[in-house]
Amino acid sequence: MKFVCYADWSELPASVDQLFASAEKESLFFSRVWFENLHRNGFSEDQTLLLACVLDGEKVVALLPLTRPGGEHAYPVKHLYTSLYSLLLDCNEHSQVLTCLVEGLRGLPLHSLQLEPVADRDSRVHELQQTMTSYGYSCHRYFSFYNWYHRTNGESFSDYLAARPSRVRNTLGRKQRKLKREQDYRIELFTEGHLERALADYRTVYHASWKANEVFEPFVEGLAKTLSESGWLRLAILYINNHPAAAQFWFVVHGKASIFKLVYDEAWKRYSPGTILLAYLMEQVIDRDKVDEIDFLTGNDAYKQDWMSQRRQRWRLSCIDNNPQKHRGVNPFSTLRVKLKSLKEKVYNR
């Protein structure tokens, strides 16, 4: 096995596709499309990639996507909208692979490693932490945020709605009747076609909302276009009198629905268009997509508890090398202070 560090996604061996195909079944945030869109539309100029891999022959068996803004600290390849992060691992011999990975990381001029947001029960990250500790790193976990979610357990939308608080059901029914009685409205769901119009209407709603401006518009729109190619996009827009009044951006990947962006025009607030649209998409993913889990991603907002049934924590793992010069004398790269952009590949053989 060998440790290899790449500076661009395009440099990764073709075998990494197998690793990504396995990882995306757990979360979109572990998929190649997520990382590549982030790099293309969400990176700042001072960020450089450090894709730390372990290869078994020609097969990529581990990938830790990192970025190094400068100095001796490495951070996860993440975005403000990243709700989950992990080490990507595809092998049976975890111990051997993790040993190779940590030895390789120690050969780099890095003093600390920060990984977030990680799941509380992520066995891969837990094993990585144990291995790093055995190599002299001081590792600690810090709370990042709460994550609300709901497991459907084969229920129908009717079952799901019946289990929601009565005030949610009453508000939904009352606002639907009021909107139908007073206005002409419809809901359109975009998954693949007519995406340019859908994104234009999404922008219209966003600019009329309390959020005013989408700071990460290229990232969000790039993600929507990429997800539509895989059939993972669920972009719903509620129109009132042919005017876009509310929009929600979800994605459905391998049996998991994630609620990514919610927005509505303040002018139509009296009809609770966001609530109506949320219920519409809940019915879509439960009865038609037949998902196993619905994830509200980041945040502990009170309204999320009304729609979800369980809450879990996300963490930041901080690992600091207490003796950064130890064992580095044999590594010719350990004293080099070069930018990753000029470094295409580093190979460390065990």
Secondary structure in CASP SS format (residue, H / E / C, confidence):
PFRMAT SS
TARGET T0000
AUTHOR 0000-0000-0000
METHOD secondary structure of the structure
MODEL  1
M C 1.00
K E 1.00
F E 1.00
V E 1.00
C E 1.00
Y E 1.00
A C 1.00
D C 1.00
W H 1.00
S H 1.00
E H 1.00
L C 1.00
P C 1.00
A C 1.00
S C 1.00
V H 1.00
D H 1.00
Q H 1.00
L H 1.00
F H 1.00
A H 1.00
S H 1.00
A H 1.00
E C 1.00
K C 1.00
E C 1.00
S C 1.00
L H 1.00
F H 1.00
F H 1.00
S C 1.00
R H 1.00
V H 1.00
W H 1.00
F H 1.00
E H 1.00
N H 1.00
L H 1.00
H H 1.00
R H 1.00
N H 1.00
G C 1.00
F C 1.00
S C 1.00
E C 1.00
D C 1.00
Q C 1.00
T C 1.00
L E 1.00
L E 1.00
L E 1.00
A E 1.00
C E 1.00
V E 1.00
L E 1.00
D E 1.00
G C 1.00
E C 1.00
K E 1.00
V E 1.00
V E 1.00
A E 1.00
L E 1.00
L E 1.00
P E 1.00
L E 1.00
T E 1.00
R C 1.00
P C 1.00
G C 1.00
G C 1.00
E C 1.00
H E 1.00
A E 1.00
Y E 1.00
P E 1.00
V C 1.00
K C 1.00
H C 1.00
L C 1.00
Y C 1.00
T C 1.00
S C 1.00
L C 1.00
Y C 1.00
S C 1.00
L C 1.00
L E 1.00
L E 1.00
D C 1.00
C C 1.00
N C 1.00
E C 1.00
H H 1.00
S H 1.00
Q H 1.00
V H 1.00
L H 1.00
T H 1.00
C H 1.00
L H 1.00
V H 1.00
E H 1.00
G H 1.00
L H 1.00
R H 1.00
G C 1.00
L C 1.00
P C 1.00
L C 1.00
H C 1.00
S E 1.00
L E 1.00
Q E 1.00
L E 1.00
E E 1.00
P E 1.00
V E 1.00
A E 1.00
D C 1.00
R C 1.00
D C 1.00
S H 1.00
R H 1.00
V H 1.00
H H 1.00
E H 1.00
L H 1.00
Q H 1.00
Q H 1.00
T H 1.00
M H 1.00
T H 1.00
S H 1.00
Y C 1.00
G C 1.00
Y E 1.00
S E 1.00
C E 1.00
H E 1.00
R E 1.00
Y E 1.00
F E 1.00
S E 1.00
F E 1.00
Y E 1.00
N E 1.00
W E 1.00
Y E 1.00
H E 1.00
R E 1.00
T C 1.00
N C 1.00
G C 1.00
E C 1.00
S C 1.00
F H 1.00
S H 1.00
D H 1.00
Y H 1.00
L H 1.00
A H 1.00
A C 1.00
R C 1.00
P C 1.00
S H 1.00
R H 1.00
V H 1.00
R H 1.00
N H 1.00
T H 1.00
L H 1.00
G H 1.00
R H 1.00
K H 1.00
Q H 1.00
R H 1.00
K H 1.00
L H 1.00
K H 1.00
R H 1.00
E H 1.00
Q C 1.00
D C 1.00
Y E 1.00
R E 1.00
I E 1.00
E E 1.00
L E 1.00
F E 1.00
T C 1.00
E C 1.00
G C 1.00
H C 1.00
L H 1.00
E H 1.00
R H 1.00
A H 1.00
L H 1.00
A H 1.00
D H 1.00
Y H 1.00
R H 1.00
T H 1.00
V H 1.00
Y H 1.00
H H 1.00
A C 1.00
S C 1.00
W C 1.00
K C 1.00
A C 1.00
N C 1.00
E C 1.00
V C 1.00
F C 1.00
E H 1.00
P H 1.00
F H 1.00
V H 1.00
E H 1.00
G H 1.00
L H 1.00
A H 1.00
K H 1.00
T H 1.00
L H 1.00
S H 1.00
E H 1.00
S H 1.00
G C 1.00
W C 1.00
L E 1.00
R E 1.00
L E 1.00
A E 1.00
I E 1.00
L E 1.00
Y E 1.00
I E 1.00
N C 1.00
N C 1.00
H E 1.00
P E 1.00
A E 1.00
A E 1.00
A E 1.00
Q E 1.00
F E 1.00
W E 1.00
F E 1.00
V E 1.00
V E 1.00
H C 1.00
G C 1.00
K E 1.00
A E 1.00
S E 1.00
I E 1.00
F E 1.00
K E 1.00
L E 1.00
V E 1.00
Y E 1.00
D C 1.00
E H 1.00
A H 1.00
W H 1.00
K H 1.00
R H 1.00
Y H 1.00
S C 1.00
P H 1.00
G H 1.00
T H 1.00
I H 1.00
L H 1.00
L H 1.00
A H 1.00
Y H 1.00
L H 1.00
M H 1.00
E H 1.00
Q H 1.00
V H 1.00
I H 1.00
D H 1.00
R H 1.00
D C 1.00
K C 1.00
V C 1.00
D C 1.00
E E 1.00
I E 1.00
D E 1.00
F C 1.00
L C 1.00
T C 1.00
G C 1.00
N C 1.00
D C 1.00
A H 1.00
Y H 1.00
K H 1.00
Q H 1.00
D H 1.00
W H 1.00
M C 1.00
S C 1.00
Q E 1.00
R E 1.00
R E 1.00
Q E 1.00
R E 1.00
W E 1.00
R E 1.00
L E 1.00
S E 1.00
C E 1.00
I E 1.00
D E 1.00
N C 1.00
N C 1.00
P C 1.00
Q C 1.00
K C 1.00
H C 1.00
R C 1.00
G C 1.00
V C 1.00
N C 1.00
P C 1.00
F C 1.00
S C 1.00
T C 1.00
L C 1.00
R C 1.00
V C 1.00
K C 1.00
L H 1.00
K H 1.00
S H 1.00
L C 1.00
K C 1.00
E E 1.00
K E 1.00
V E 1.00
Y E 1.00
N E 1.00
R C 1.00
END
